């Protein structure tokens, strides 16, 4: 009979990698440090590879350890979720949930709705991490990530499409007074534009109307920024026209500080995804938060949820 895999040791390895320390992993697992160390050594002997580089000051993964981490983390998460399901089904969900989000989405869309969740679940803690980069939910120890575009490995990660972000074309009244209203997308090439610097081909704008073939227009401009919050003042100041996610500009549109151009034409929307690690078993605290985010953000109206 073949030997069973050492699942306990793989789970301990994943916790050590997550904590970056044998001592911290032992404390979180409620085990002696020697037990944790022996489990990892047992794995390394069995696999005939080193999983960690060890120095007196630092612990880091070897290439073999890095390649093993995702599946080992799944063993740890699935085991914890199985026990949590049994232990928590008769009590209220509790514990920490870590979520990553692109900064703009986190600030404008997620942060405003979390107080309602925290009131409903007083024993759950949330660590919301805002970033400009796509994250590795498995390697970085996140329970979920909110991302514009999938940005993950579809063969292993799970994803739920939450919504599509409408992107109106906007400009200030002063700029329109100077250049006039465009009659169609072909006119846009003569307007200055404000552009995101972190998006590839950001100066190529595509528009569609009804069943007509999409039109691609190349624009130019003197101002770029890697965050939408830095583009909005330029739009308000008449520096140029811009394609913006609606939740950044709806309040300015309503107040008349910005005007939507070519409303009969639409740019491709930005899909918003909820990305989670592989595996079906999750602790109750994670399940209830993910369901809350799914319900709230699928039907979210930016006019009611943004901070301004």
N, C-alpha and C positions, 0 to 999 in steps of 0.2 A: 504494500500500500504506500503511495507517495506521501511524503511529509506534508502536513498542513502548513500553510503560510503562517508566519509569526505575526498575526494581525495586531496583537498588543504592542509588539516592538515597533511596527510601522506607525501605529498611532502615536506612540511616544516620540518617535523620530519627527513626525510632523509637528508636534507641540514644541519640541526643542527648536526646530527651524523657525516656527512662528515667533517664539519668545527670544530667540537669539542667545539663549543661555540655558545650560543644564539646570542651574539652581532655580531660575524663574520657572522653568517648565516643571520641575519637581514640586515647587510651591503650588502652582496652578492645578496640577494633577493630584495633589495630596499624597505624593510618594516621596520616599527617601531619594536624595540625590544619587546615591550609589545604585539604586534600582534603575533610575533613568539612564545613568551612564552604562550600566551593564546591558540594558536592552539595546542601546545603540551599538555597543561593541559586539553584541551577539549577532545583530544584523550584518555588520561589516564583516565579521568572520564568515558568516554563512554566504554572503554575496561575494566575498573576496575582493572587496573594494572599500575605499574610505568614503564615507558620506559627508564628513566635515573636515575642514582645515581647522586645527586647534592651535591657538597660541595662548599665552598667559593673559592677553588683553582682548582677544577677538575670536569669535567663532563664526565661520562662514562655510557655505555649502561648496562641496566639490562639484565637478560636472556631473558625476554619477548621482550625487545627492540632489542636484537641481532637477535632473531628469526624473527622479523618483518622487519629488515632492508633491506634484499634483495628485497622483493616485493615492499617496499616503495621506494627504490632507483629506481626501474623500473618505478614506476609511475612518479617520478620526471624526469627521463631521457626521457621517452616517451613523456611527456608533453613538455619538452624543445625542443625535436627534432621536434615535430609537428610544434611548433611556428617557430623554426629555418628554417625548410624547406620552410615555406611560406615567411618568411622575407628575406631569403638569396638567393632564387632562381633567383632573378633579380640582385644580386650583387655578388662580389667575396666572397668565404668562408673566415671566420675570426674567431679568438679565439684560445684558448688553447686546445691541445690534449695531454693526458697523456698516455704513453705507457711503459710497463714493459717488460724486456727481461732478460733471462739468460745472465750473464756477457759476456761469450765467444761469443755468437751469437750477442749480442748487439755491442760489440767492432769490431768484425771481419766482420759482415755481414750487420748490420743495419746502424751504424754510417757512413760508407763510402758512402751510397746512399742518406742520408737525405739532404745534401746540394743542390742536384738537385731539390728535392721537395720544399725546402724553397725558392729557386730562383723562382720557378713556382708559388708559393702561398705566396707572401710577407706579407699577413695579418694573416697568421697562425703561432702560436707559438707551439713548441714541447717540452715536458718535458719527456725525455727518462730516465727511472729509471732502473739501472742495479742491478741484485740481483742473489744470488746463490740459492734462494728458489723459489718454485712455489708460485704465488701470488693469492689472492682472488680478482678478478677484480671488483666485485661488492662492497664488504665491504671496499676495499682500494681505491675506486674511480678511477680506471683506465678505459680508453676507450678501451684498447686492451692489450694483452700480447702475446709475441712471446716465445713459449716454445718448448723444445725438448721433444717429447711425449706429449700426450694430457694433462694429469695432471689436468683435471677439471671435473666438474659434467656434464656429457653429457646429462643429463635430462633437464638442465636449460641453460647452456652456449652454445654459438654457436662457431663452429670451422671450419677453412679452412686449409686443408693440403697444405702447401706451397711447400715443396720439401722434398727429402730424402737425408740425408747427408752421402755420401760414406765414409767408414772408411778403408783406406788402412793399411796394416801391414808394418811397416817401421823399419829400423835399420841403424846405421851409418856404413860407410865403414870399420872403425877400428874394430867394433864388428864382422862384417862378416869376416874380415881377421883372427880374433881369432877363431871364431866358424864355419866358412864356411856357405854356403847357405843351407837352409833346402830343402829337397826333397819333403816334404808334411807336412800337419798340424801335423802329428804324431811326427815329429821331434822337434816341438816347445817346448816341455816339458823340453828339455835340455838347453834351452836358458834362461838367466835372462830376466825379464820383468819389465817395469815401468808401474805402475797401478794407475788409479784414485781411490781415497779413498772415494769419495762421491757417487759412483755407486754400488748398491748391486751386488754381485757375479761378480765383475769386473775381477776376475782371471779365469773365465770360458769363454773361447773364442770359438765361434761357426763359422764354415766355411762351405760353400757349393760350389759345382762345377757342373754346368749343371743340369742334372736331378738326380744326385747322392744324397743319403741321407746325411743330414748335419752331420758334425763331431764336437764334443765338446772336447776341449783340456783344461786341467787345467794347468795354468802356475804359477810360483812363481817369486818373486823379492824382492830386499831389499829397493826399493824406491817407495813411494806412495805420491801423492799430491792431493789436492781437486780442482785443477784448471789446465786446459790443458796447459796454458802458463808456468806453473812450471814444466810440464813434458817434454816439448820440449827440454830444455837445457840438460836434462839427456839423451834423445835420441841422441842428437848431440854429447854428451860426451862419448857415447859408454857404458852407464850404463846398457842398456837393449833394448829389442825390444818393440814395442808398437802398439796398434790399436788406430788410431787417426782420428778425423774428418778431412777431406781433407783440409779444409780452414786453418788449423793450419800448415800444412806441405808441401803444394804444391810447395812453393817457394824454400824450402830446397831440395825437390826432383828434381826440375828443375835445381838447382845449383849443384847437385851431393853430397850435404852434407848428404843426406839420400838416402837410396835405398828401393824401394818397394819390399817386399818379397812375394812370391807365388801369383803373379798377376792373375793367372788363378783361384784362389780361392777368394771368397768374404765373408766378414762378414756381418751380418744383418745391413742394413742402419739405421740411426737415423732419424725418421720422425720429421719434423719441422712444428708446427701448429701455426696458428693465432687464438687466443682465444678472444672472445668478449662477453660482457654481453648479457642476453636474450633480446628479443624484436627486432622488425624490424626497428623501426623509429630511425634514428640517425641524428645528425646535419651534415650539409654539410661538415664542416671542418673535421669531423671524417670519413665520407664516402670517401672523395677524398684521404685522407692519407691511409686508409685501401686498397683502390683499387690500389694505387701506390705501396704499399708494396706487395700486392698480385701479381701484374704484374712483379715487379722487382725481387722478391725473388723466384717466381715459375721458372723463366728462368735464375736465377743467376748463373754466372760462377765465382767461387771463385778465379780463376786466375786473373780476371780483377777487382774484387771489394775489395779484402783484402787490408789492409793498408800497407803491406810490399812490 
